């Protein structure tokens, strides 16, 4: 930073300039950032973002979980062409939503990010959906605060002995009323957010558990902009999407598929009519390499949004500005690391 004579006049002394410089540097440090597996970036550097995808998922269950079940070189060989394909379509950033004990492999993600030149985010948190079979044993006995301290440590020190840090939280709950276990996960996420500013993306689905989650987060003092309602497309009452977005939550329609384009258009059109497109996120929930299956099983590309949904949105009179808002502006706001408190 170069200071002119005008700066001396404005601040009066060298001490004044030092104070000004200190203030500017502090503002830079406090500015929201986004954490990728290759390091921190500014939110504006995210570009076009797919906010919910998967590279590798292993549903074997926490009791039998073992990263030796896959070979990284084989996974890279299988997955890299799909990342390069979507990079050619304009994707700059991919948010990888596989949690711990389901196949989160941050070194694999880092290697793929380097080779594909796509920025990749990974996560901290635990996945209680599928009836808790992906929760480690300690999750059942530890308190919400103890779980949160584990997640906070990953944010502060890195994941699995690396210096790779999470860019958000991923938790998961079952459909229906929240169990005591899942209430604990939500409270642990709230504690973690208050300590780190990491956004909470919760695998949820129907509105009933989503609204329970929001109530808990509000009780813990969080603003709803800290919460992403994952799989909101599974709620058939579109008024509930509008209600959640009005409260400030992110409504994530993350199962985009060529066979369901009309349903996504209906949800999007209703949110547009309500003036709430600034709370919408879109993605495929696609991929992924499956350990234990021949050659990693059937991998679904990350392309239906580009090939089917975006053209259909244009046909339905969504403007380029509205589409850019959903795919570029909203992700950088949703995943910027900042404490969002009431």
PLY file of the C-alpha trace (Angstrom):
ply
format ascii 1.0
element vertex 342
property float x
property float y
property float z
element edge 341
property int vertex1
property int vertex2
end_header
0.00 0.00 0.00
1.47 3.42 -1.01
0.49 6.52 0.95
0.70 10.07 -0.43
1.19 13.48 1.17
-2.60 13.70 1.29
-2.61 10.70 3.61
-0.25 12.54 5.97
-2.55 15.54 5.98
-5.63 13.39 6.48
-4.19 11.30 9.31
-1.92 13.91 10.81
1.00 11.69 11.86
2.83 8.49 11.04
0.94 6.98 13.93
-2.24 7.99 12.14
-1.12 6.19 9.00
-0.23 3.13 11.03
-3.69 3.24 12.54
-5.28 3.55 9.10
-3.18 0.66 7.75
-4.09 -1.47 10.78
-7.78 -0.76 10.23
-7.53 -1.72 6.55
-5.67 -4.93 7.27
-8.18 -5.84 9.99
-11.03 -5.24 7.53
-9.29 -7.56 5.04
-8.91 -10.28 7.66
-12.54 -9.97 8.74
-13.92 -10.00 5.20
-15.88 -13.21 4.45
-13.90 -15.95 2.75
-14.71 -19.29 1.13
-12.57 -22.30 2.05
-11.68 -24.75 -0.72
-9.52 -27.88 -0.45
-6.70 -25.82 -1.97
-7.10 -22.92 0.42
-9.08 -19.76 1.04
-10.58 -17.65 -1.75
-12.79 -14.58 -1.92
-16.51 -15.34 -2.37
-16.46 -13.57 -5.73
-13.92 -16.08 -7.01
-16.40 -18.97 -6.77
-17.95 -18.21 -10.14
-20.57 -20.65 -11.43
-21.07 -23.16 -8.63
-22.71 -26.56 -8.27
-23.62 -26.52 -4.59
-24.36 -30.20 -3.90
-22.46 -32.96 -5.68
-20.46 -36.08 -4.77
-17.14 -37.56 -5.90
-17.16 -40.79 -3.89
-19.74 -42.23 -1.47
-19.46 -45.46 0.53
-22.71 -46.54 2.19
-21.14 -49.51 3.99
-21.85 -47.93 7.38
-19.65 -46.42 10.09
-19.01 -49.78 11.83
-17.30 -51.17 8.71
-15.97 -47.93 7.27
-12.42 -48.20 5.90
-10.79 -45.81 3.38
-8.65 -48.69 2.11
-11.81 -49.88 0.29
-10.90 -47.55 -2.59
-7.76 -46.76 -4.55
-7.31 -43.04 -5.14
-5.62 -43.49 -8.51
-8.55 -45.56 -9.77
-11.06 -43.00 -8.46
-9.19 -40.15 -10.15
-9.12 -42.05 -13.44
-12.89 -42.62 -13.24
-14.01 -39.21 -11.97
-11.69 -36.72 -13.63
-13.35 -36.87 -17.09
-16.70 -35.91 -15.52
-15.13 -32.91 -13.81
-13.40 -31.83 -17.00
-16.71 -32.18 -18.83
-18.56 -29.86 -16.48
-15.59 -27.47 -16.42
-16.04 -27.09 -20.17
-19.69 -26.20 -19.52
-18.59 -23.30 -17.32
-18.51 -24.75 -13.81
-15.90 -23.02 -11.64
-16.65 -24.51 -8.21
-18.11 -27.77 -6.95
-19.32 -28.22 -3.37
-18.62 -31.85 -2.45
-21.16 -32.93 0.14
-19.91 -36.37 1.20
-19.59 -36.37 5.01
-17.15 -38.12 7.31
-17.68 -41.90 7.52
-19.37 -41.93 4.10
-16.34 -41.51 1.86
-15.01 -38.01 2.57
-11.43 -38.16 1.27
-9.91 -34.71 1.31
-6.61 -35.71 -0.33
-8.58 -37.23 -3.20
-10.59 -34.02 -3.53
-7.45 -31.92 -3.50
-5.86 -34.00 -6.26
-9.00 -33.78 -8.40
-9.23 -30.02 -7.82
-5.65 -29.57 -9.02
-6.11 -31.75 -12.11
-9.54 -30.45 -13.14
-8.95 -26.79 -12.21
-12.33 -26.82 -10.50
-12.43 -25.37 -7.01
-13.80 -27.97 -4.58
-15.23 -27.47 -1.09
-15.37 -30.21 1.53
-17.17 -30.33 4.88
-17.21 -31.18 8.54
-20.14 -32.62 10.52
-21.93 -35.97 10.89
-24.69 -37.60 8.86
-27.55 -39.01 10.93
-29.89 -39.85 8.05
-30.42 -43.50 7.03
-31.22 -44.28 10.68
-27.85 -43.30 12.13
-25.88 -46.11 10.44
-23.21 -43.62 9.32
-22.59 -42.14 12.75
-19.41 -43.13 14.62
-19.85 -44.75 18.01
-18.79 -41.65 19.94
-21.62 -39.62 18.38
-24.15 -41.48 20.52
-22.46 -40.83 23.86
-20.97 -37.38 23.39
-22.86 -34.16 23.99
-23.65 -31.58 21.32
-20.82 -29.45 22.64
-18.34 -32.34 22.46
-19.33 -33.11 18.87
-19.04 -29.45 17.99
-15.51 -29.32 19.40
-14.51 -32.11 17.00
-15.90 -30.15 14.04
-14.38 -26.88 15.22
-10.99 -28.60 15.50
-11.22 -29.71 11.86
-11.93 -26.10 10.88
-9.03 -24.78 12.94
-6.40 -27.48 12.35
-7.42 -29.46 9.27
-9.08 -32.79 8.44
-7.56 -36.24 9.02
-4.08 -34.98 9.77
-3.90 -32.69 6.73
-4.01 -28.91 6.49
-7.17 -29.15 4.36
-10.05 -27.39 6.09
-13.83 -27.62 5.66
-15.73 -24.93 3.82
-19.11 -25.76 5.37
-20.93 -28.24 7.60
-22.88 -31.25 6.36
-25.29 -32.96 8.71
-28.19 -35.29 7.96
-31.52 -36.11 9.60
-34.32 -38.58 8.91
-37.73 -37.55 7.51
-40.39 -36.99 10.15
-40.03 -35.54 13.65
-36.43 -35.10 14.75
-35.13 -37.76 17.11
-33.12 -36.77 20.18
-29.98 -37.82 18.31
-30.77 -35.59 15.37
-31.70 -32.67 17.58
-28.23 -33.06 19.10
-26.61 -32.94 15.66
-28.46 -29.72 14.86
-27.41 -28.15 18.16
-23.81 -29.24 17.57
-23.98 -27.56 14.17
-25.29 -24.36 15.79
-22.44 -24.35 18.32
-19.94 -24.91 15.51
-21.41 -22.10 13.45
-21.16 -19.65 16.33
-17.49 -20.55 16.71
-16.51 -20.69 13.03
-19.10 -19.07 10.77
-19.42 -22.25 8.68
-22.76 -22.60 6.90
-24.94 -25.60 7.86
-26.14 -27.78 4.98
-28.54 -30.38 6.33
-29.73 -33.41 4.35
-33.42 -33.13 5.21
-36.05 -33.50 2.49
-39.61 -32.83 3.72
-40.58 -29.59 5.41
-41.45 -31.08 8.82
-37.87 -31.82 9.94
-36.58 -28.71 8.15
-38.87 -26.50 10.21
-37.85 -28.29 13.40
-34.22 -27.67 12.50
-34.92 -24.01 11.93
-36.63 -23.72 15.31
-33.59 -25.22 17.07
-31.19 -22.98 15.19
-33.25 -19.91 16.05
-33.30 -20.98 19.71
-29.50 -21.14 19.52
-29.42 -17.57 18.19
-28.68 -18.21 14.52
-30.07 -16.27 11.59
-31.66 -18.56 9.03
-29.17 -17.48 6.37
-26.79 -19.90 8.15
-29.00 -22.85 7.15
-29.35 -24.72 3.83
-32.46 -26.89 3.57
-31.00 -29.74 1.51
-33.32 -31.77 -0.74
-36.11 -29.22 -0.42
-37.42 -30.50 -3.76
-38.77 -33.51 -1.84
-41.38 -31.28 -0.16
-44.47 -31.31 -2.37
-46.14 -28.24 -0.83
-44.46 -25.33 -2.58
-45.84 -22.90 -0.01
-43.39 -24.40 2.47
-40.50 -23.44 0.18
-41.81 -19.89 0.15
-42.20 -19.82 3.93
-38.66 -21.10 4.52
-37.17 -18.65 2.02
-39.12 -15.80 3.59
-37.55 -16.70 6.93
-34.15 -16.38 5.26
-33.18 -20.05 4.83
-31.52 -21.31 1.67
-33.89 -23.56 -0.29
-31.69 -26.14 -2.01
-33.20 -27.92 -5.01
-30.34 -30.31 -5.44
-31.62 -33.36 -7.25
-31.84 -31.86 -10.74
-32.51 -34.64 -13.22
-33.68 -34.58 -16.83
-36.80 -36.61 -15.89
-38.00 -34.08 -13.29
-37.48 -30.73 -15.00
-41.17 -29.75 -14.85
-41.23 -30.12 -11.08
-38.17 -27.91 -10.66
-39.69 -25.31 -12.95
-42.85 -25.27 -10.84
-40.92 -24.68 -7.62
-38.69 -22.07 -9.23
-41.62 -20.26 -10.83
-43.45 -20.03 -7.51
-40.35 -18.69 -5.77
-39.83 -16.21 -8.59
-43.42 -15.00 -8.29
-42.84 -14.49 -4.55
-39.67 -12.51 -5.24
-37.48 -15.10 -3.49
-35.02 -16.29 -6.11
-32.26 -14.80 -3.96
-32.75 -17.71 -1.50
-32.54 -20.56 -4.06
-29.69 -22.99 -4.70
-29.51 -25.59 -7.51
-27.45 -28.72 -8.08
-27.62 -32.39 -9.10
-26.63 -34.48 -6.06
-24.88 -36.47 -8.77
-21.79 -38.65 -9.17
-20.43 -40.85 -7.60
-17.73 -43.51 -7.35
-19.04 -46.50 -5.35
-16.41 -48.61 -3.55
-17.13 -52.31 -3.78
-18.78 -52.05 -7.20
-17.01 -52.96 -10.43
-15.06 -49.93 -11.69
-16.83 -47.75 -9.14
-20.32 -48.44 -10.44
-22.56 -46.16 -12.50
-21.44 -42.53 -12.34
-24.11 -39.91 -13.13
-22.65 -36.81 -14.85
-23.01 -33.28 -13.50
-24.63 -32.00 -16.69
-28.45 -32.15 -16.57
-28.70 -28.66 -15.12
-26.83 -27.24 -18.12
-28.38 -29.49 -20.76
-32.01 -29.49 -19.59
-32.93 -27.20 -16.69
-31.26 -23.96 -17.77
-32.69 -24.16 -21.33
-36.13 -24.91 -19.85
-35.80 -21.91 -17.51
-35.01 -19.69 -20.48
-38.07 -21.04 -22.29
-40.13 -20.20 -19.17
-38.91 -16.56 -19.34
-36.30 -16.70 -16.60
-33.83 -13.99 -17.48
-30.09 -14.45 -17.76
-29.74 -12.25 -14.70
-32.05 -14.50 -12.68
-30.18 -17.63 -13.73
-26.83 -16.03 -12.90
-28.21 -15.04 -9.49
-29.03 -18.66 -8.67
-25.84 -20.20 -10.04
-23.30 -17.48 -9.20
-24.53 -14.88 -6.71
-26.43 -17.10 -4.28
-23.65 -19.70 -3.79
-21.05 -17.09 -2.91
-23.41 -15.65 -0.30
-24.46 -19.05 1.04
-20.93 -20.42 1.48
-19.12 -17.28 2.60
-17.73 -18.05 6.05
-19.29 -15.56 8.43
-21.21 -15.72 11.67
-24.90 -15.20 10.95
-26.60 -14.46 14.24
-29.97 -13.01 15.13
0 1
1 2
2 3
3 4
4 5
5 6
6 7
7 8
8 9
9 10
10 11
11 12
12 13
13 14
14 15
15 16
16 17
17 18
18 19
19 20
20 21
21 22
22 23
23 24
24 25
25 26
26 27
27 28
28 29
29 30
30 31
31 32
32 33
33 34
34 35
35 36
36 37
37 38
38 39
39 40
40 41
41 42
42 43
43 44
44 45
45 46
46 47
47 48
48 49
49 50
50 51
51 52
52 53
53 54
54 55
55 56
56 57
57 58
58 59
59 60
60 61
61 62
62 63
63 64
64 65
65 66
66 67
67 68
68 69
69 70
70 71
71 72
72 73
73 74
74 75
75 76
76 77
77 78
78 79
79 80
80 81
81 82
82 83
83 84
84 85
85 86
86 87
87 88
88 89
89 90
90 91
91 92
92 93
93 94
94 95
95 96
96 97
97 98
98 99
99 100
100 101
101 102
102 103
103 104
104 105
105 106
106 107
107 108
108 109
109 110
110 111
111 112
112 113
113 114
114 115
115 116
116 117
117 118
118 119
119 120
120 121
121 122
122 123
123 124
124 125
125 126
126 127
127 128
128 129
129 130
130 131
131 132
132 133
133 134
134 135
135 136
136 137
137 138
138 139
139 140
140 141
141 142
142 143
143 144
144 145
145 146
146 147
147 148
148 149
149 150
150 151
151 152
152 153
153 154
154 155
155 156
156 157
157 158
158 159
159 160
160 161
161 162
162 163
163 164
164 165
165 166
166 167
167 168
168 169
169 170
170 171
171 172
172 173
173 174
174 175
175 176
176 177
177 178
178 179
179 180
180 181
181 182
182 183
183 184
184 185
185 186
186 187
187 188
188 189
189 190
190 191
191 192
192 193
193 194
194 195
195 196
196 197
197 198
198 199
199 200
200 201
201 202
202 203
203 204
204 205
205 206
206 207
207 208
208 209
209 210
210 211
211 212
212 213
213 214
214 215
215 216
216 217
217 218
218 219
219 220
220 221
221 222
222 223
223 224
224 225
225 226
226 227
227 228
228 229
229 230
230 231
231 232
232 233
233 234
234 235
235 236
236 237
237 238
238 239
239 240
240 241
241 242
242 243
243 244
244 245
245 246
246 247
247 248
248 249
249 250
250 251
251 252
252 253
253 254
254 255
255 256
256 257
257 258
258 259
259 260
260 261
261 262
262 263
263 264
264 265
265 266
266 267
267 268
268 269
269 270
270 271
271 272
272 273
273 274
274 275
275 276
276 277
277 278
278 279
279 280
280 281
281 282
282 283
283 284
284 285
285 286
286 287
287 288
288 289
289 290
290 291
291 292
292 293
293 294
294 295
295 296
296 297
297 298
298 299
299 300
300 301
301 302
302 303
303 304
304 305
305 306
306 307
307 308
308 309
309 310
310 311
311 312
312 313
313 314
314 315
315 316
316 317
317 318
318 319
319 320
320 321
321 322
322 323
323 324
324 325
325 326
326 327
327 328
328 329
329 330
330 331
331 332
332 333
333 334
334 335
335 336
336 337
337 338
338 339
339 340
340 341
